[in-house]
Amino acid sequence: MQIRVRSGGHDYEGLSYISRNPNFVIIDMANLRSISIDTNENTAWVHVGATLGQLYYTISQESRTLAFPGGVCPTVGVGGHFTGGGYGMISRKHGLAVDNIIDAKMINANGEILDRESMGDDLFWAIRGGGGTSFGIVLAFKVKLVVVPETVTVFNVSRTLEQNATQLVHKWQYIFDKIDENLQVRLHLRSVRSPRDGKRTIQVFFVSLFQGRVHDLLPLMQEKFPELGLVEQDCTEMSWIESTLFIAELRDEPLEVLLNRTAQNTPHFKAKSDYVRRPIPEHGLRGIWRFLNQEVENQAELQFSPYGGVLSTFSESETPFPHRSGNIFIIHYLVMWDRATEAERHVDWIRRLYSYMAPYASKSPRAAYFNYRDLDIGMNNEGNTSYKQASAWGFKYFNNNFNRLVRVKTEVDPSNFFRNEQSIPPLSSW
Ligand code: FDA
């Protein structure tokens, strides 16, 4: 039987709870979700069934100046997120979730419970970004907490094409991977209907978290990106925990909403990712606008999230997550729809957009983010995978780290007990 391990259930292709093989069991970690914080050594043990929101909330009950650099959606589970990378709004300053893991407990294929010492360096390396599912079931992670200022500043301002959105996005690409690592400005690109004439236009949202006060943010923005015209009224000072609500678009909710485990009513969706190493020219952006205008209003979005900062200081092989120096930003493509019968049209749209983007994306391999799982880039055959077959997607997610992941898998799970459509194959499974 196949085993599917589910922590928060947010896998983009549902691999934690569905399988083509009818003989499978789901091990649901949802009830294994306690968190213990140690404010003397600024660490936490977090069980995998906890959500990011629960982790952030629990930290905030202990301290206003401790935080964790994980993703922005509070209902994402620790188990999948931490084993695949984990990028959020303070990652340019503090790294990914995987960069802050210092110990773990897991069950291997022989049913033994291991910690960092007993699992050894290779396996501990593999589960910090190489996906947990290939190697066993992670039970808990010990993480370093990071220090943030008591007050941070956020803004979310938008500009349409008529307000120079194309030129702003073009310039953004030259600045925000190099800017002060306390500042993270992420873009959300959508097609909307103009309130003026009802015609479709592109609206770009500049969503930002600055680890500092507004009087330090404004001169920085004025110096590096005056074209945006950011003013004090656009900005709000708050604590880091309040900023997690702001960024997750839960601004008016009480903090306790972070404890809610159920994602907002998510319709059907398909997502993909790309890394960008050279700025996309303006004519390339105009092509993206054409694609966005073809989709149903507000149901398709591209997110551009900046890299650089501390993310570039890690070598490509330090963790299995290889997308470090040289990457300006990641693109997250998303399309949503309401009725299952509409799937084909929307999936076709996102695939066409992805192929249009090929000249602007990283090459050899065209890299992808493991946590934005995409079975289009390749998958294993049920029960009969091979190194060659898995190489199709493996090098895209992990670059040369894929080979080390295969070696670790061969050593710790040679019979391929833990497997799914994109699990690392052992070398014997030809
Ligand atoms: P789920 O339980 O579905 O697990 C995902 C994968 O990990 C599955 O293959 C599963 O088997 C395996 N797994 C889970 N628990 C395991 C365990 N204990 N041991 C071994 N294997 C295990 N990412 C990001 O970096 N930044 C972000 O801001 C966001 N935001 C975001 C928003 C929304 C709405 C979604 C749906 C997703 C994101 N993500 C994200 C992507 C997210 O990081 C990714 O989907 C994670 O894998 C989800 O982890 P879950 O535990 O929720 O998923």
Boltz pocket constraint, residues with backbone or C-beta under 6 A from the ligand:
constraints:
  - pocket:
      binder: B
      contacts: [[A, 4], [A, 5], [A, 6], [A, 7], [A, 8], [A, 9], [A, 10], [A, 11], [A, 12], [A, 14], [A, 15], [A, 16], [A, 29], [A, 48], [A, 70], [A, 71], [A, 72], [A, 73], [A, 75], [A, 76], [A, 77], [A, 78], [A, 79], [A, 80], [A, 81], [A, 83], [A, 84], [A, 85], [A, 86], [A, 87], [A, 88], [A, 131], [A, 132], [A, 133], [A, 134], [A, 136], [A, 137], [A, 138], [A, 139], [A, 263], [A, 371], [A, 372]]
      max_distance: 6.0
